[in-house]
Amino acid sequence: MRGGAARPDRRTVLADAAIGVLADAGVRGLTHRAVDAAGGLPAGTTSAYLRTRQALLTALVRRLVELDQGELQAMGERVAISSTGELVELIGELMNHRLTGEGRRRSLARYACAVESVRDPELREILVPRENAGRAAVRAFLADRGVPDPDRRTATLLACIDGLVFDRLVGGGETGADEVEGLVAAALRGATG
């Protein structure tokens, strides 16, 4: 292809369309036909590439993880966290992204997949939190301040953030800086630095 960005492969196009369908129509609305329509593709395209519902869900979850990891990697590489205020701001930025626009749609799809993974070990394995520059930056910040067991505190902080995002997706409303500050303060409790 000349002079432009490479076009994504067909499976990526299908997975992206499936994320949108899942976000908009829920698990019951996720069908091969709906993905074809959302992707602007001829009928039967999705089933030709992803024959079963399991294959469709697996491709969707792999793409969600790829997008999330890319986002968290870029965020962690972009900034070195040197103060509590910077960490609060970074978390607020991430939460805002996950609650608006395409980030919101991905969050809705992610939580639907998380529920599906309860009964599907393959999906659960794909969704296991992975190492990335964002996670490493938070852990380094906590470790630099002498937080006991920074690995566990990082996991807990990120799980609390995830829970707050879920709460706002389901219940609506905005997340205040004071809530994020409270989560960060709890993660820093017992710090020696």
C-alpha atoms as one frame of an Amber mdcrd trajectory, in Angstrom:
protein
   0.000   0.000   0.000   1.447   3.375  -0.976   1.615   6.598   0.997  -0.632
   5.680   3.917  -1.014   3.600   6.975  -1.352  -0.108   6.463  -4.906  -1.347
   6.542  -5.694  -3.663   9.436  -6.121  -7.318   8.560  -9.616  -8.741   8.249
  -9.580 -10.437  11.658  -8.697  -7.128  13.328 -11.530  -5.393  11.476 -13.910
  -8.138  12.624 -12.690  -7.983  16.228 -13.069  -4.193  16.302 -16.584  -4.472
  14.886 -17.382  -7.180  17.459 -16.235  -4.889  20.295 -18.668  -2.250  19.049
 -21.519  -4.743  18.754 -20.896  -6.093  22.243 -20.748  -2.575  23.702 -23.936
  -1.493  21.931 -26.051  -4.657  21.975 -24.668  -6.767  24.811 -23.728 -10.435
  24.807 -27.031 -11.574  23.320 -26.658  -9.131  20.441 -23.189 -10.396  19.545
 -23.835 -12.472  16.454 -21.841 -13.133  13.302 -24.482 -11.319  11.292 -24.390
  -8.273  13.592 -20.598  -8.097  13.291 -20.859  -8.266   9.486 -23.293  -5.362
   9.545 -21.242  -3.300  12.019 -18.101  -3.822   9.961 -19.867  -2.963   6.696
 -18.939  -6.401   5.373 -20.832  -8.850   3.177 -23.036 -11.339   5.015 -21.079
 -14.430   5.994 -17.688 -12.705   6.292 -17.438 -13.076  10.068 -18.421 -16.734
  10.025 -15.889 -17.396   7.255 -13.052 -16.096   9.449 -14.388 -16.893  12.921
 -16.597 -19.937  12.480 -17.924 -20.335  16.008 -19.208 -17.997  18.684 -16.237
 -19.083  20.806 -13.811 -18.065  18.040 -15.583 -14.710  17.758 -15.425 -14.078
  21.525 -11.787 -15.150  21.687 -10.801 -12.805  18.841 -12.752  -9.976  20.476
 -11.092 -10.495  23.879  -7.617 -10.753  22.356  -8.207  -7.452  20.539  -9.508
  -5.768  23.716  -6.392  -6.836  25.586  -4.175  -5.676  22.713  -5.825  -2.235
  22.696  -5.760  -1.907  26.490  -2.135  -3.012  26.719  -1.124  -0.566  24.004
  -2.893   2.265  25.798  -1.347   1.440  29.188   2.089   0.920  27.674   1.980
   4.302  25.948   0.705   6.018  29.090   3.473   4.522  31.215   6.184   5.411
  28.697   4.928   8.972  28.362   5.411  10.072  31.919   7.554   9.284  34.942
   5.407   9.683  38.042   7.269  11.878  40.520   4.495  13.055  42.840   1.209
  11.931  44.318  -0.519  14.691  42.359   0.902  13.350  39.086  -0.292   9.832
  39.910  -3.783  11.128  40.739  -3.831  13.111  37.488  -2.677  10.124  35.433
  -5.309   7.855  36.990  -7.973  10.511  36.427  -6.959  10.759  32.775  -7.169
   6.983  32.355 -10.568   6.844  34.054 -11.913   9.686  31.945 -10.776   7.881
  28.814 -12.419   4.650  29.949 -15.695   6.437  30.681 -16.082   8.467  27.474
 -16.196   7.911  23.727 -14.543   4.816  22.311 -12.931   4.137  25.679 -16.400
   3.804  27.190 -17.456   1.355  24.498 -14.350  -0.723  25.123 -15.019  -0.654
  28.872 -18.562  -1.918  28.339 -17.253  -4.719  26.124 -14.450  -5.536  28.589
 -16.837  -5.973  31.511 -19.220  -8.083  29.438 -16.268 -10.313  28.521 -15.156
 -10.473  32.154 -18.570 -11.854  33.106 -18.409 -14.373  30.244 -14.942 -15.452
  31.389 -16.363 -16.738  34.671 -17.545 -19.792  32.753 -14.781 -19.804  30.127
 -11.209 -20.541  31.259  -9.758 -19.596  27.855 -11.254 -16.100  28.015 -10.274
 -15.764  31.669  -6.652 -16.581  30.819  -6.574 -13.931  28.070  -8.044 -11.321
  30.435  -5.501 -11.863  33.238  -3.845  -8.502  33.978  -0.522  -8.225  32.199
   2.641  -6.311  32.812   2.936  -2.996  30.961   4.713   0.326  31.399   1.691
   1.864  33.163   1.560  -0.866  35.800   5.350  -0.731  36.193   5.268   3.066
  36.668   2.668   2.811  39.434   4.589   0.004  41.134   7.877   1.979  40.909
   6.184   5.053  42.377   4.859   3.048  45.336   8.165   1.220  45.831  10.118
   4.507  45.769   7.978   5.725  48.647   8.689   2.633  50.735   5.234   1.107
  50.443   5.254  -2.414  51.857   4.675  -5.054  49.160   4.390  -2.662  46.187
   3.348  -5.493  43.838   0.279  -6.282  45.904  -0.544  -2.609  46.541  -0.296
  -1.888  42.811  -2.660  -4.754  42.010  -5.091  -3.563  44.693  -4.972   0.073
  43.559  -5.576  -0.884  39.940  -8.436  -3.207  40.940 -10.032  -0.358  42.928
  -9.712   1.962  39.923 -11.274  -0.701  37.735 -14.124  -1.046  40.236 -14.699
   2.700  40.250 -14.821   2.742  36.444 -17.332  -0.117  36.527 -19.444   1.695
  39.121 -19.597   4.846  36.991 -20.400   2.896  33.819 -23.302   1.152  35.514
 -24.513   3.877  37.858 -23.523   6.973  35.938 -22.033  10.070  37.420 -18.552
  11.438  37.375 -15.497  10.480  39.331 -14.150  13.226  41.526 -10.470  13.846
  42.121 -11.130  13.297  45.833 -12.122   9.680  45.167  -8.939   9.033  43.208
  -6.897  10.828  45.885  -8.483   8.534  48.483  -7.511   5.422  46.541  -3.935
   6.644  46.109  -3.718   7.597  49.801  -4.864   4.094  50.755  -2.201   2.587
  48.470   0.451   4.791  50.119  -0.595   3.927  53.683   2.367   2.653  55.621
   4.896   4.185  53.223   8.267   4.932  54.785   9.538   7.450  52.223
